[in-house]
Each structure stands twice: as C-alpha cells, then as structure tokens.
Amino acid sequence: MKFSFFTDIHLSDNTPKYRIDKYIETLVSKLRYVYSLSVEQGCECVAFGGDFFDRKTIEDYTVIKSAINIINESGLKTYACVGEHDLYGHNPDSFPESALAFLCGFAPNYINLWKPIHLDNGVSFYAKHEWEKMDDLKNVDVDPSRYNVLLCHELLYNKKMPFGITNTADLDLQFDLVCSGDLHCGFNPHKVKNTWYCNPGSLARKATSDIKRMPRFFTIDVQKGYDPVIISNTLPFKAGNEVFAKGLGDIIKDFESEYDMTDFIASFDGLKTERTDIYELFMKFQTDHEVKKDVAEYIESLKNSRK
C-alpha cells in the first residue's frame, strides 16, 4: 500500500508576526499541493498527524471551505489523529464545537480515528490523539499478521532534549510504523527495535526559528515483512528568508557579530534594577561607562524609530 503523510498544517485566519507573504493563502496552497501530488503519485489514502487548524475556532470560512473542497475533490480518504490546537484547553470534549468537527461534517472522507480502521489490503491505522498517553499504547492489541501504522500527535524525537520530548530510543511499540506530528522541526525516518518512526515536520512555518526549514511531506510504501519506503517531498514554496522579515533577535545577532557585546550585556545585568525601559537603562549605563559611538548611535536610532 502507498499513502502520503503530512502534519501540523495549522490552517489559520491570522498571519504570524514577521511573515511578510500572503500566509493564509499559502497554507491553503500547501494543502492543495499535498493532495494533488498524493493523487498524482498513486497514493491510496492520506494520513495526518494532528493540528489541522491553528485553534479550535477560526472565523474565515473561506479557509474552511477551501480545505473541504480540496479534500473532497481529491477522492482520497484521510485518516487522522487530533492535535491540541483543534481543541480548547487540551479538552477532547471541546471537539464537537471545533472548526475541525465542522469540516468533518462536510468532508466525509476526512476520518478522525476514534477507533482503529482495518483496510482490506492488510494495513491497519491506529491513532494516539493529543490527550492520550503513550503508556496506554502498551495495552493496544494488534494483529501481527497485518501492517500496523500508528498516527501519533506526540513530541517524539530521535535525540535527547532537556525538555518534555520522548526519545524514540526509549520506546518499544508493537506497531510497524509510527507517523508522528506535534514536533514542528520533524526528524528523518529511523528504526528502533522493530518499529519505524517518521515525522516530516510541520507544513506551517509560524516563527522565525523556521526560517531555514522547508515544508515537506512523506509518501510511504508499506508491505508486511519489509522496511517501509519513505520518500520526502519538499514543497516548491518560497525559502524562509523570502517569507519572514527580520525580527529584533536577528537584528541583535547581526549587530553582535560586528561588536563584542559581552561586557556591555554583563554590565546591564549588573544594574540590578527593576526598570524595563531599555533606553532609560542605557542612559544610566552610559553615565558610568564608556560606550562606542556606533553603539550609542544604534541605540538612539531604535529610540527614534519607535516615536
């Protein structure tokens, strides 16, 4: 069986800070591209890893209508798990009033897997929705003669991190393949024990931290007894530096690359003041410390630009 897998598209009616393109239209275009290429490449269905919308309710029904039309016109069934952004307060009871529930009512081929589905071709899809626990998967019975795929909205990664991420190396699951979402940077396909893991990353690029990442989705061929063939498809959209304006953090980084700011920042930290106005802090700092002319002019230009 061949299917496509994408995740975290975060369809929205708001443009994130620093995005300078037509962000809302771009998201819809990405969705259309995924389904169009899935049909072109002969996929039998589409799988989704959660966070279809950016929040429980969005007010732009043009976006919702476009998504419904794209799904319906593709003719492909979509099997999905639910992410936290499609809910209110991580509460599954809020789902019936969500934009995603509305979409499901008019796009019957979009199927949230409230229970596993066993296809005639020997492939079974299971779901771990955002509010469910990874530990609960240990109690799931699977038929070992079938190819079992888990769609999982969970922060999985193949590296150890200092915050709440589950390392795939610590898992021992009975599924043949785990397609996960939630972690926007994604990770490359890899095998742990008898299970393959993959995450193409979020289709949405919402923050400047995404500036170097191109959105992609996977097409996946599976057959029981064989490793999956997972192909990465990079979407032909603009590079990050073409859709993001420079944020203050980027400006400061550029400035720091030209000047050694170590002592400058350390002296600020030593003021031990509760003031929050950077310009007042700078003036106090300047009375007791020698400041390069270029630095002073830069701070003054920032002050003037906010008038």
C-alpha positions in Angstrom: 0.0 0.0 0.0 1.1 3.5 -0.8 -0.1 6.5 1.2 1.0 10.1 2.0 1.6 11.6 5.4 1.7 15.2 6.4 1.2 17.0 9.7 0.6 20.3 11.6 -0.6 22.5 8.8 -2.3 24.9 11.3 -4.8 26.4 8.8 -5.5 29.9 10.2 -7.2 33.2 9.6 -4.3 35.1 11.2 -0.8 35.9 9.9 2.0 35.3 12.4 4.4 38.0 13.4 7.2 38.5 10.9 5.5 36.7 8.0 5.5 39.1 5.0 3.9 36.9 2.4 0.2 36.0 1.9 0.4 33.5 4.7 -3.2 32.4 4.9 -3.4 31.8 1.1 0.0 30.0 1.2 -1.3 27.5 3.8 -4.3 26.6 1.6 -1.9 26.2 -1.4 0.2 23.8 0.6 -2.8 21.7 1.4 -3.8 21.7 -2.3 -0.3 20.6 -3.3 -0.2 17.7 -0.8 -3.4 16.3 -2.1 -2.7 16.9 -5.7 0.7 15.2 -5.5 -0.7 12.3 -3.5 -3.2 11.6 -6.3 -0.5 12.1 -9.0 1.8 9.6 -7.2 -0.9 7.0 -6.9 -1.4 7.1 -3.1 -4.4 5.1 -1.9 -5.1 7.4 1.0 -3.7 10.3 3.1 -2.6 10.2 6.8 -2.4 13.2 9.0 -0.6 13.8 12.3 -2.8 16.4 14.0 -3.3 20.2 14.3 -5.3 20.8 11.1 -6.4 24.2 12.3 -4.3 26.6 14.4 -7.0 26.9 17.0 -10.4 25.4 17.9 -12.4 28.0 16.0 -11.4 30.2 13.1 -13.6 32.9 11.6 -12.6 32.8 8.0 -15.0 30.3 6.4 -13.2 30.8 3.1 -10.3 28.9 4.5 -12.6 26.1 5.9 -14.5 25.9 2.6 -11.2 25.7 0.6 -10.0 22.8 2.8 -13.3 20.9 2.4 -13.2 21.3 -1.4 -9.6 20.1 -1.6 -10.3 17.0 0.5 -13.5 16.2 -1.3 -12.1 16.8 -4.8 -9.1 14.5 -4.2 -11.3 11.5 -3.8 -8.8 10.2 -1.2 -9.8 9.2 2.4 -7.8 10.9 5.1 -7.1 9.1 8.3 -6.1 11.4 11.2 -5.4 11.9 14.8 -6.3 15.1 16.7 -3.8 17.7 18.0 -4.2 20.2 20.8 -4.7 23.2 18.5 -8.0 21.7 17.3 -9.3 21.7 20.9 -9.9 24.2 23.7 -7.6 23.7 26.7 -6.5 20.2 25.6 -10.0 19.0 26.3 -11.4 16.4 23.9 -15.0 17.4 25.0 -14.5 20.7 23.1 -14.0 18.9 19.8 -17.7 18.8 18.7 -17.7 22.6 18.6 -14.4 22.9 16.7 -13.7 24.1 13.2 -12.3 20.6 12.5 -15.6 19.0 13.6 -17.4 21.4 11.2 -15.0 20.4 8.4 -15.6 16.7 9.1 -19.3 17.2 8.7 -18.8 18.4 5.1 -15.8 16.3 4.1 -16.8 12.8 5.0 -13.5 11.4 3.6 -11.7 13.1 6.5 -11.8 10.5 9.2 -10.6 11.0 12.8 -9.7 7.6 14.1 -11.7 7.3 17.2 -11.1 3.6 16.8 -8.6 1.6 14.5 -9.5 1.0 10.9 -8.5 -2.2 9.2 -8.3 -1.9 5.4 -8.9 -4.8 3.0 -5.3 -4.5 1.8 -3.9 -5.8 5.1 -3.0 -2.3 6.5 -4.4 -1.1 9.8 -4.3 2.5 11.1 -4.4 3.4 14.8 -4.4 6.8 16.4 -2.9 8.3 19.6 -4.7 11.7 20.0 -3.0 14.6 21.8 -4.8 14.0 25.1 -4.0 10.3 25.2 -0.9 8.8 26.9 2.0 6.9 25.2 1.9 4.4 28.0 -1.7 3.5 27.0 -0.4 2.1 23.7 1.1 -0.8 25.6 -2.4 -2.2 26.1 -3.4 -2.0 22.4 -3.9 -5.3 20.8 -2.6 -5.5 17.2 -2.8 -8.3 14.7 0.8 -9.2 14.0 -0.1 -10.6 10.5 -1.2 -7.1 9.4 0.9 -4.0 8.7 0.1 -1.7 11.7 0.5 2.1 11.4 0.1 4.4 14.4 -0.8 8.1 13.7 0.5 9.9 16.8 0.3 13.5 17.9 3.2 13.5 20.4 6.6 15.2 20.9 8.7 12.3 19.7 12.3 12.8 18.7 15.4 10.7 18.0 17.6 12.8 20.2 17.7 13.5 23.9 16.5 17.0 24.7 16.3 19.0 28.0 12.6 19.4 27.9 9.4 17.3 27.5 10.2 15.2 24.5 10.0 11.4 24.3 13.1 9.9 22.8 12.2 7.2 20.3 15.1 5.1 21.5 13.2 4.7 24.8 10.1 3.2 23.1 9.2 -0.4 22.5 6.0 -0.4 20.5 4.1 -3.2 18.7 3.4 -1.1 15.6 5.4 -1.5 12.3 5.4 2.3 11.6 4.7 5.4 13.8 3.9 8.6 11.9 4.1 11.4 14.4 3.3 15.1 14.4 3.5 17.9 17.0 7.3 18.4 16.8 7.5 21.1 14.1 11.1 20.5 13.1 10.4 16.9 12.3 13.0 14.2 12.0 14.2 11.7 9.4 12.8 8.2 9.3 14.7 5.7 11.5 14.1 2.3 13.1 14.1 1.4 16.8 13.8 -2.3 17.6 11.1 -3.5 15.2 9.3 -0.1 14.7 10.0 2.6 12.2 9.4 6.3 13.2 9.0 9.3 10.9 7.9 13.0 11.1 8.2 15.3 8.0 7.8 18.4 10.2 5.1 21.0 10.2 3.7 22.3 6.9 3.3 25.6 8.6 6.2 27.9 9.3 4.9 30.2 12.1 8.1 31.6 13.6 11.5 32.9 12.6 13.0 29.7 14.0 11.6 28.0 10.9 13.5 30.3 8.5 15.9 27.6 7.4 13.3 24.8 7.2 11.4 23.9 4.0 8.0 22.3 4.5 7.7 18.7 3.3 5.5 15.6 3.5 6.2 11.9 3.0 4.9 9.3 0.6 5.2 5.9 2.1 5.1 2.4 0.6 4.5 -0.4 3.1 4.3 -4.1 2.9 4.3 -6.6 5.8 7.8 -8.2 6.3 9.6 -5.3 4.6 11.0 -2.0 5.6 8.8 0.9 4.5 10.0 3.0 1.6 9.6 6.6 2.8 10.1 9.4 0.2 10.4 13.0 1.3 8.6 15.6 -0.9 9.7 19.2 -0.4 7.0 21.7 -1.3 8.0 24.1 -4.0 7.3 27.2 -2.0 9.5 30.2 -1.1 12.5 29.8 1.2 12.2 31.1 4.7 14.3 34.2 4.1 11.7 35.3 1.5 8.7 34.9 3.7 10.0 36.2 7.1 11.0 39.8 7.9 13.9 40.1 10.3 12.9 40.2 13.9 14.6 42.1 16.7 16.5 39.0 17.7 18.0 38.7 14.2 18.9 42.4 14.2 20.7 42.0 17.5 22.5 38.9 16.3 23.8 40.8 13.2 24.9 43.6 15.4 26.6 41.3 17.9 28.5 39.7 15.0 30.2 43.1 14.4 30.8 44.1 18.0 31.8 42.3 21.2 28.8 42.8 23.4 29.8 40.5 26.2 30.9 43.2 28.7 28.1 45.5 27.5 25.4 43.0 28.4 27.1 41.9 31.6 27.1 45.5 32.8 23.4 45.8 32.1 22.8 42.7 34.1 24.8 44.2 37.0 22.5 47.2 37.3 20.1 45.2 39.5 17.2 47.5 38.6 13.5 46.8 38.1 13.3 49.3 35.2 12.0 47.8 32.0 12.7 50.7 29.5 15.8 49.8 27.6 16.5 53.4 26.8 16.4 54.6 30.4 18.7 51.7 31.3 21.1 52.6 28.5 21.3 56.3 29.7 22.0 55.2 33.2 24.6 52.8 31.9 26.3 55.4 29.7 26.8 57.8 32.6 29.2 55.3 34.3 30.7 53.5 31.3 32.4 54.4 28.1 30.3 53.5 25.1 31.4 53.3 21.5 30.0 55.9 19.2 28.5 53.3 16.9 26.7 51.6 19.7 25.3 54.8 21.1 24.0 55.8 17.6 22.4 52.4 17.2 20.5 52.7 20.5 19.5 56.2 19.6 18.2 55.1 16.2 16.0 52.4 17.9 14.6 55.1 20.2 13.8 57.4 17.4 12.2 54.7 15.3 9.5 54.0 17.9 8.4 57.6 18.2 
